[in-house]
């Protein structure tokens, strides 16, 4: 694949980045950016790929966009203030009830 070509673009969790790049590294040597991305994912990932996928799905069911759900799973906020920070640039802030439900989902996997 040429460096300027790509097949699709979609947001993924750090756990998925770790899984994908680890699999690729077993087959061939990673390029510099891929190595740095894998190192970052290994250092920052908070959960397994399976759990991250389950959390994203549950957060989407609560009405969040997939992109916002992935951002939340990647950051794993521990309290309301940390979670609300992730919504600081959004026009509409989530209700306290939704915030609490999101934190409940995250707590199940910590």
LOGUFI-680957 format. One record per residue: residue number from 1; residue in one letter; x, y, z of N, C-alpha, C, O in turn. Coordinates in Angstrom, 1 decimal, m for minus. Example, Ala and Ser with C-alpha at 12.3 -4.5 7.8 and 13.67 -1.06 7.14 Angstrom:
+-----+---------+--------+--------+--------+--------+--------+--------+--------+--------+--------+--------+--------+--------+
: num : residuo :   n.px :   n.py :   n.pz :  ca.px :  ca.py :  ca.pz :   c.px :   c.py :   c.pz :   o.px :   o.py :   o.pz :
+-----+---------+--------+--------+--------+--------+--------+--------+--------+--------+--------+--------+--------+--------+
:   1 :       a :   13.2 :   m5.7 :    7.8 :   12.3 :   m4.5 :    7.8 :   13.2 :   m3.3 :    7.8 :   14.2 :   m3.3 :    8.5 :
:   2 :       s :   12.8 :   m2.2 :    7.1 :   13.7 :   m1.1 :    7.1 :   12.9 :    0.0 :    7.9 :   13.4 :    1.1 :    8.0 :
+-----+---------+--------+--------+--------+--------+--------+--------+--------+--------+--------+--------+--------+--------+
This chain:
+-----+---------+--------+--------+--------+--------+--------+--------+--------+--------+--------+--------+--------+--------+
: num : residuo :   n.px :   n.py :   n.pz :  ca.px :  ca.py :  ca.pz :   c.px :   c.py :   c.pz :   o.px :   o.py :   o.pz :
+-----+---------+--------+--------+--------+--------+--------+--------+--------+--------+--------+--------+--------+--------+
:   1 :       x :    0.8 :   m1.2 :    0.0 :    0.0 :    0.0 :    0.0 :    0.9 :    1.2 :    0.0 :    1.8 :    1.3 :    0.8 :
:   2 :       x :    0.6 :    2.1 :   m0.9 :    1.3 :    3.4 :   m0.9 :    1.0 :    4.3 :    0.3 :   m0.2 :    4.2 :    0.8 :
:   3 :       x :    1.9 :    5.0 :    0.7 :    1.7 :    5.9 :    1.9 :    0.6 :    6.9 :    1.7 :    0.0 :    7.3 :    2.7 :
:   4 :       x :    0.3 :    7.2 :    0.5 :   m0.8 :    8.2 :    0.2 :   m2.1 :    7.6 :    0.0 :   m3.1 :    8.3 :   m0.1 :
:   5 :       x :   m2.2 :    6.2 :    0.0 :   m3.4 :    5.5 :   m0.2 :   m4.0 :    5.1 :    1.2 :   m3.2 :    4.7 :    2.1 :
:   6 :       x :   m5.3 :    5.0 :    1.3 :   m5.9 :    4.4 :    2.4 :   m7.3 :    3.9 :    2.0 :   m7.8 :    4.4 :    1.0 :
:   7 :       x :   m7.8 :    2.9 :    2.7 :   m9.0 :    2.3 :    2.4 :  m10.2 :    2.9 :    3.1 :  m11.3 :    3.0 :    2.5 :
:   8 :       x :  m10.0 :    3.2 :    4.3 :  m11.1 :    3.9 :    5.0 :  m10.6 :    4.6 :    6.2 :   m9.4 :    4.4 :    6.6 :
:   9 :       x :  m11.4 :    5.4 :    6.8 :  m10.9 :    6.2 :    7.9 :  m12.1 :    6.2 :    8.9 :  m13.2 :    6.5 :    8.6 :
:  10 :       x :  m11.7 :    5.8 :   10.1 :  m12.7 :    5.8 :   11.2 :  m12.0 :    5.8 :   12.5 :  m10.9 :    5.3 :   12.7 :
:  11 :       x :  m12.6 :    6.4 :   13.5 :  m12.0 :    6.5 :   14.8 :  m12.0 :    5.1 :   15.5 :  m12.9 :    4.3 :   15.3 :
:  12 :       x :  m10.9 :    4.9 :   16.2 :  m10.8 :    3.6 :   16.9 :  m10.2 :    3.8 :   18.3 :   m9.6 :    4.9 :   18.6 :
:  13 :       x :  m10.5 :    2.9 :   19.2 :  m10.0 :    3.0 :   20.6 :   m8.5 :    2.7 :   20.6 :   m7.9 :    2.1 :   19.7 :
:  14 :       x :   m7.8 :    3.2 :   21.7 :   m6.4 :    2.9 :   21.8 :   m6.2 :    1.4 :   21.9 :   m5.2 :    0.8 :   21.5 :
:  15 :       x :   m7.1 :    0.7 :   22.5 :   m7.0 :   m0.8 :   22.7 :   m7.0 :   m1.4 :   21.3 :   m6.3 :   m2.4 :   21.1 :
:  16 :       x :   m7.8 :   m0.9 :   20.3 :   m7.8 :   m1.4 :   19.0 :   m6.5 :   m1.1 :   18.3 :   m6.0 :   m1.9 :   17.5 :
:  17 :       x :   m6.0 :    0.1 :   18.5 :   m4.7 :    0.5 :   17.9 :   m3.6 :   m0.5 :   18.3 :   m2.8 :   m1.0 :   17.5 :
:  18 :       x :   m3.6 :   m0.8 :   19.6 :   m2.6 :   m1.7 :   20.2 :   m2.8 :   m3.1 :   19.6 :   m1.8 :   m3.7 :   19.2 :
:  19 :       x :   m4.0 :   m3.6 :   19.5 :   m4.3 :   m4.9 :   18.9 :   m3.8 :   m4.9 :   17.4 :   m3.1 :   m5.9 :   17.0 :
:  20 :       x :   m4.2 :   m4.0 :   16.6 :   m3.9 :   m4.0 :   15.2 :   m2.4 :   m3.9 :   15.0 :   m1.8 :   m4.6 :   14.2 :
:  21 :       x :   m1.7 :   m2.9 :   15.6 :   m0.3 :   m2.7 :   15.4 :    0.5 :   m3.9 :   16.0 :    1.6 :   m4.2 :   15.4 :
:  22 :       x :    0.1 :   m4.5 :   17.1 :    0.8 :   m5.7 :   17.6 :    0.7 :   m6.8 :   16.6 :    1.7 :   m7.5 :   16.4 :
:  23 :       x :   m0.4 :   m7.0 :   16.0 :   m0.6 :   m8.0 :   15.0 :    0.3 :   m7.8 :   13.7 :    0.9 :   m8.7 :   13.2 :
:  24 :       x :    0.3 :   m6.5 :   13.3 :    1.1 :   m6.2 :   12.1 :    2.6 :   m6.4 :   12.5 :    3.4 :   m6.8 :   11.6 :
:  25 :       x :    3.0 :   m6.0 :   13.7 :    4.4 :   m6.1 :   14.1 :    4.9 :   m7.5 :   14.1 :    6.1 :   m7.8 :   14.0 :
:  26 :       x :    4.0 :   m8.5 :   14.2 :    4.4 :   m9.9 :   14.2 :    4.7 :  m10.4 :   12.8 :    5.5 :  m11.3 :   12.5 :
:  27 :       x :    4.1 :   m9.7 :   11.8 :    4.3 :  m10.0 :   10.4 :    5.5 :   m9.3 :    9.7 :    6.2 :   m9.8 :    8.9 :
:  28 :       x :    5.7 :   m8.0 :   10.1 :    6.7 :   m7.2 :    9.5 :    7.1 :   m6.1 :   10.4 :    6.5 :   m5.8 :   11.4 :
:  29 :       x :    8.2 :   m5.5 :   10.1 :    8.7 :   m4.4 :   11.0 :    7.9 :   m3.2 :   10.8 :    7.5 :   m2.8 :    9.6 :
:  30 :       x :    7.5 :   m2.5 :   11.9 :    6.7 :   m1.3 :   11.8 :    7.5 :   m0.1 :   11.4 :    8.7 :    0.0 :   11.6 :
:  31 :       x :    6.8 :    0.8 :   10.7 :    7.4 :    2.1 :   10.3 :    7.5 :    2.9 :   11.6 :    6.9 :    2.6 :   12.6 :
:  32 :       x :    8.3 :    4.0 :   11.5 :    8.5 :    4.8 :   12.7 :    7.2 :    5.3 :   13.4 :    7.1 :    5.2 :   14.6 :
:  33 :       x :    6.3 :    5.9 :   12.6 :    5.1 :    6.4 :   13.1 :    4.3 :    5.3 :   13.8 :    3.6 :    5.4 :   14.8 :
:  34 :       x :    4.3 :    4.1 :   13.1 :    3.5 :    3.0 :   13.7 :    4.1 :    2.5 :   15.0 :    3.4 :    2.2 :   15.9 :
:  35 :       x :    5.5 :    2.5 :   15.1 :    6.1 :    2.1 :   16.3 :    5.8 :    3.1 :   17.4 :    5.5 :    2.7 :   18.6 :
:  36 :       x :    5.8 :    4.4 :   17.2 :    5.5 :    5.4 :   18.2 :    4.0 :    5.3 :   18.6 :    3.7 :    5.4 :   19.8 :
:  37 :       x :    3.2 :    5.0 :   17.6 :    1.7 :    4.8 :   17.9 :    1.5 :    3.6 :   18.8 :    0.7 :    3.7 :   19.7 :
:  38 :       x :    2.2 :    2.5 :   18.5 :    2.1 :    1.3 :   19.3 :    2.6 :    1.6 :   20.8 :    2.0 :    1.1 :   21.7 :
:  39 :       x :    3.7 :    2.2 :   20.9 :    4.3 :    2.6 :   22.2 :    3.3 :    3.4 :   23.0 :    3.1 :    3.2 :   24.2 :
:  40 :       x :    2.7 :    4.4 :   22.3 :    1.7 :    5.2 :   23.0 :    0.5 :    4.4 :   23.5 :    0.1 :    4.6 :   24.6 :
:  41 :       x :    0.0 :    3.6 :   22.6 :   m1.1 :    2.8 :   22.9 :   m0.8 :    1.8 :   24.1 :   m1.6 :    1.7 :   25.0 :
:  42 :       x :    0.4 :    1.2 :   24.1 :    0.7 :    0.3 :   25.2 :    0.9 :    1.0 :   26.5 :    0.5 :    0.5 :   27.5 :
:  43 :       x :    1.3 :    2.3 :   26.4 :    1.5 :    3.1 :   27.6 :    0.2 :    3.6 :   28.2 :    0.0 :    3.7 :   29.4 :
:  44 :       x :   m0.7 :    4.0 :   27.3 :   m1.9 :    4.7 :   27.7 :   m3.2 :    3.9 :   27.7 :   m4.2 :    4.3 :   28.3 :
:  45 :       x :   m3.2 :    2.7 :   27.2 :   m4.4 :    1.9 :   27.1 :   m4.9 :    1.5 :   28.5 :   m4.0 :    1.1 :   29.3 :
:  46 :       x :   m6.1 :    1.7 :   28.8 :   m6.7 :    1.4 :   30.1 :   m7.5 :    0.1 :   30.2 :   m7.9 :   m0.3 :   31.3 :
:  47 :       x :   m7.7 :   m0.6 :   29.1 :   m8.5 :   m1.7 :   29.1 :   m8.2 :   m2.6 :   27.9 :   m7.5 :   m2.3 :   27.0 :
:  48 :       x :   m8.8 :   m3.8 :   27.9 :   m8.6 :   m4.7 :   26.8 :   m9.5 :   m4.3 :   25.6 :  m10.4 :   m3.5 :   25.7 :
:  49 :       x :   m9.1 :   m4.9 :   24.4 :   m9.9 :   m4.6 :   23.2 :  m11.3 :   m5.0 :   23.4 :  m12.2 :   m4.2 :   23.0 :
:  50 :       x :  m11.6 :   m6.2 :   24.0 :  m12.9 :   m6.7 :   24.2 :  m13.7 :   m5.7 :   25.1 :  m14.9 :   m5.4 :   24.7 :
:  51 :       x :  m13.1 :   m5.3 :   26.2 :  m13.8 :   m4.4 :   27.1 :  m14.1 :   m3.0 :   26.5 :  m15.1 :   m2.4 :   26.7 :
:  52 :       x :  m13.1 :   m2.5 :   25.8 :  m13.2 :   m1.2 :   25.1 :  m14.3 :   m1.2 :   24.1 :  m15.1 :   m0.3 :   24.0 :
:  53 :       x :  m14.4 :   m2.3 :   23.3 :  m15.5 :   m2.4 :   22.4 :  m16.9 :   m2.5 :   23.1 :  m17.8 :   m1.8 :   22.6 :
:  54 :       x :  m17.0 :   m3.2 :   24.1 :  m18.2 :   m3.3 :   24.9 :  m18.6 :   m2.0 :   25.5 :  m19.8 :   m1.6 :   25.4 :
:  55 :       x :  m17.6 :   m1.2 :   26.0 :  m17.9 :    0.1 :   26.6 :  m18.4 :    1.0 :   25.5 :  m19.4 :    1.8 :   25.7 :
:  56 :       x :  m17.7 :    1.1 :   24.4 :  m18.2 :    2.0 :   23.3 :  m19.6 :    1.6 :   22.9 :  m20.4 :    2.5 :   22.7 :
:  57 :       x :  m19.9 :    0.4 :   22.7 :  m21.3 :    0.0 :   22.3 :  m22.3 :    0.4 :   23.4 :  m23.4 :    0.9 :   23.0 :
:  58 :       x :  m22.0 :    0.3 :   24.6 :  m22.9 :    0.7 :   25.7 :  m23.1 :    2.2 :   25.7 :  m24.2 :    2.7 :   26.0 :
:  59 :       x :  m22.0 :    2.9 :   25.5 :  m22.1 :    4.4 :   25.5 :  m22.9 :    4.9 :   24.3 :  m23.6 :    5.9 :   24.4 :
:  60 :       x :  m22.8 :    4.2 :   23.2 :  m23.6 :    4.6 :   22.0 :  m25.1 :    4.3 :   22.3 :  m25.9 :    5.1 :   21.9 :
:  61 :       x :  m25.3 :    3.2 :   23.0 :  m26.7 :    2.9 :   23.4 :  m27.3 :    4.0 :   24.3 :  m28.5 :    4.2 :   24.3 :
:  62 :       x :  m26.4 :    4.7 :   25.0 :  m26.9 :    5.8 :   25.9 :  m27.2 :    7.1 :   25.1 :  m27.7 :    8.1 :   25.7 :
:  63 :       x :  m26.9 :    7.1 :   23.8 :  m27.1 :    8.2 :   23.0 :  m25.9 :    9.0 :   22.6 :  m26.1 :   10.1 :   21.9 :
:  64 :       x :  m24.7 :    8.6 :   22.9 :  m23.5 :    9.3 :   22.5 :  m23.1 :    8.9 :   21.1 :  m23.5 :    7.8 :   20.7 :
:  65 :       x :  m22.4 :    9.8 :   20.5 :  m21.9 :    9.4 :   19.1 :  m20.8 :    8.4 :   19.3 :  m20.2 :    8.4 :   20.4 :
:  66 :       x :  m20.5 :    7.7 :   18.3 :  m19.4 :    6.7 :   18.4 :  m18.1 :    7.4 :   18.7 :  m17.2 :    6.9 :   19.4 :
:  67 :       x :  m17.9 :    8.6 :   18.0 :  m16.6 :    9.3 :   18.2 :  m16.5 :    9.8 :   19.7 :  m15.4 :    9.6 :   20.2 :
:  68 :       x :  m17.5 :   10.3 :   20.3 :  m17.5 :   10.7 :   21.6 :  m17.3 :    9.5 :   22.6 :  m16.5 :    9.6 :   23.6 :
:  69 :       x :  m17.9 :    8.4 :   22.3 :  m17.8 :    7.2 :   23.1 :  m16.4 :    6.7 :   23.1 :  m15.8 :    6.3 :   24.1 :
:  70 :       x :  m15.7 :    6.8 :   21.9 :  m14.3 :    6.3 :   21.8 :  m13.4 :    7.3 :   22.6 :  m12.5 :    6.8 :   23.3 :
:  71 :       x :  m13.7 :    8.6 :   22.5 :  m12.9 :    9.5 :   23.2 :  m13.0 :    9.3 :   24.7 :  m12.0 :    9.3 :   25.4 :
:  72 :       x :  m14.2 :    9.0 :   25.2 :  m14.4 :    8.7 :   26.6 :  m13.7 :    7.5 :   27.0 :  m13.0 :    7.4 :   28.1 :
:  73 :       x :  m13.8 :    6.4 :   26.3 :  m13.1 :    5.1 :   26.6 :  m11.6 :    5.3 :   26.6 :  m10.9 :    4.8 :   27.4 :
:  74 :       x :  m11.1 :    6.1 :   25.6 :   m9.6 :    6.3 :   25.6 :   m9.1 :    7.1 :   26.8 :   m8.0 :    6.9 :   27.3 :
:  75 :       x :   m9.9 :    8.0 :   27.3 :   m9.5 :    8.8 :   28.5 :   m9.9 :    8.2 :   29.8 :   m9.2 :    8.4 :   30.8 :
:  76 :       x :  m11.0 :    7.4 :   29.9 :  m11.5 :    6.8 :   31.1 :  m11.6 :    7.7 :   32.3 :  m10.9 :    7.6 :   33.3 :
:  77 :       x :  m12.4 :    8.8 :   32.1 :  m12.6 :    9.7 :   33.2 :  m13.1 :    9.0 :   34.5 :  m13.9 :    8.1 :   34.4 :
:  78 :       x :  m12.6 :    9.5 :   35.6 :  m13.0 :    8.8 :   36.9 :  m14.1 :    9.5 :   37.6 :  m14.7 :    8.9 :   38.5 :
:  79 :       x :  m14.5 :   10.8 :   37.2 :  m15.5 :   11.5 :   38.0 :  m16.3 :   12.4 :   37.0 :  m15.9 :   12.6 :   35.9 :
:  80 :       x :  m17.3 :   13.1 :   37.5 :  m18.1 :   14.0 :   36.7 :  m17.3 :   15.1 :   36.1 :  m17.5 :   15.4 :   34.9 :
:  81 :       x :  m16.4 :   15.7 :   36.9 :  m15.7 :   16.8 :   36.4 :  m14.8 :   16.4 :   35.2 :  m14.7 :   17.1 :   34.2 :
:  82 :       x :  m14.1 :   15.3 :   35.3 :  m13.3 :   14.8 :   34.2 :  m14.1 :   14.5 :   33.0 :  m13.7 :   14.9 :   31.9 :
:  83 :       x :  m15.2 :   13.9 :   33.2 :  m16.1 :   13.6 :   32.1 :  m16.7 :   14.8 :   31.4 :  m16.7 :   14.9 :   30.2 :
:  84 :       x :  m17.1 :   15.8 :   32.2 :  m17.7 :   17.0 :   31.7 :  m16.6 :   17.8 :   30.9 :  m16.9 :   18.6 :   29.9 :
:  85 :       x :  m15.3 :   17.7 :   31.3 :  m14.3 :   18.3 :   30.5 :  m14.2 :   17.8 :   29.1 :  m13.9 :   18.6 :   28.1 :
:  86 :       x :  m14.6 :   16.6 :   28.8 :  m14.6 :   16.0 :   27.5 :  m15.7 :   16.6 :   26.7 :  m15.7 :   16.5 :   25.4 :
:  87 :       x :  m16.7 :   17.2 :   27.3 :  m17.8 :   17.8 :   26.6 :  m17.7 :   19.3 :   26.6 :  m18.7 :   20.0 :   26.1 :
:  88 :       x :  m16.6 :   19.9 :   27.0 :  m16.5 :   21.3 :   27.2 :  m16.7 :   22.1 :   25.9 :  m17.1 :   23.2 :   25.9 :
:  89 :       x :  m16.3 :   21.5 :   24.7 :  m16.5 :   22.2 :   23.5 :  m17.8 :   21.9 :   22.7 :  m18.1 :   22.4 :   21.6 :
:  90 :       x :  m18.6 :   21.1 :   23.3 :  m19.9 :   20.7 :   22.7 :  m20.9 :   21.8 :   23.0 :  m20.9 :   22.4 :   24.0 :
:  91 :       x :  m21.8 :   21.9 :   22.1 :  m22.9 :   22.9 :   22.2 :  m23.8 :   22.5 :   23.3 :  m24.2 :   23.3 :   24.2 :
:  92 :       x :  m24.2 :   21.2 :   23.3 :  m25.1 :   20.7 :   24.3 :  m24.4 :   19.8 :   25.3 :  m23.7 :   18.9 :   24.9 :
:  93 :       x :  m24.5 :   20.2 :   26.6 :  m23.9 :   19.4 :   27.6 :  m24.8 :   18.3 :   28.0 :  m26.0 :   18.5 :   28.0 :
:  94 :       x :  m24.3 :   17.1 :   28.4 :  m25.2 :   16.0 :   28.8 :  m25.8 :   16.3 :   30.1 :  m25.3 :   17.0 :   31.0 :
:  95 :       x :  m27.0 :   15.7 :   30.3 :  m27.7 :   15.8 :   31.6 :  m26.9 :   15.1 :   32.7 :  m26.1 :   14.2 :   32.4 :
:  96 :       x :  m27.1 :   15.5 :   33.9 :  m26.4 :   14.8 :   35.0 :  m26.7 :   13.3 :   35.1 :  m25.8 :   12.5 :   35.4 :
:  97 :       x :  m27.9 :   13.0 :   34.7 :  m28.3 :   11.5 :   34.7 :  m27.5 :   10.8 :   33.7 :  m27.1 :    9.6 :   33.9 :
:  98 :       x :  m27.3 :   11.4 :   32.5 :  m26.5 :   10.7 :   31.5 :  m25.0 :   10.6 :   31.9 :  m24.4 :    9.6 :   31.7 :
:  99 :       x :  m24.5 :   11.6 :   32.5 :  m23.1 :   11.6 :   33.0 :  m23.0 :   10.5 :   34.0 :  m22.0 :    9.7 :   34.0 :
: 100 :       x :  m23.9 :   10.3 :   34.9 :  m23.8 :    9.3 :   35.9 :  m23.9 :    7.9 :   35.3 :  m23.2 :    7.0 :   35.7 :
: 101 :       x :  m24.7 :    7.7 :   34.2 :  m24.8 :    6.4 :   33.5 :  m23.5 :    6.1 :   32.8 :  m23.1 :    5.0 :   32.8 :
: 102 :       x :  m22.9 :    7.1 :   32.2 :  m21.6 :    6.9 :   31.5 :  m20.6 :    6.5 :   32.6 :  m19.8 :    5.5 :   32.3 :
: 103 :       x :  m20.5 :    7.1 :   33.7 :  m19.6 :    6.8 :   34.7 :  m19.8 :    5.4 :   35.3 :  m18.9 :    4.6 :   35.6 :
: 104 :       x :  m21.1 :    4.9 :   35.3 :  m21.4 :    3.6 :   35.8 :  m20.9 :    2.6 :   34.8 :  m20.3 :    1.5 :   35.2 :
: 105 :       x :  m21.1 :    2.8 :   33.5 :  m20.5 :    1.9 :   32.4 :  m19.0 :    1.8 :   32.6 :  m18.5 :    0.7 :   32.6 :
: 106 :       x :  m18.3 :    2.9 :   32.7 :  m16.9 :    2.9 :   32.9 :  m16.4 :    2.2 :   34.1 :  m15.4 :    1.4 :   34.1 :
: 107 :       x :  m17.2 :    2.4 :   35.2 :  m16.8 :    1.7 :   36.5 :  m16.8 :    0.2 :   36.4 :  m16.1 :   m0.5 :   37.1 :
: 108 :       x :  m17.7 :   m0.3 :   35.6 :  m17.8 :   m1.8 :   35.5 :  m16.6 :   m2.4 :   34.9 :  m16.3 :   m3.6 :   35.1 :
: 109 :       x :  m15.8 :   m1.6 :   34.2 :  m14.6 :   m2.1 :   33.5 :  m13.3 :   m1.7 :   34.1 :  m12.2 :   m2.0 :   33.5 :
: 110 :       x :  m13.3 :   m0.9 :   35.2 :  m12.1 :   m0.5 :   35.8 :  m11.6 :   m1.4 :   36.8 :  m10.5 :   m1.2 :   37.4 :
+-----+---------+--------+--------+--------+--------+--------+--------+--------+--------+--------+--------+--------+--------+
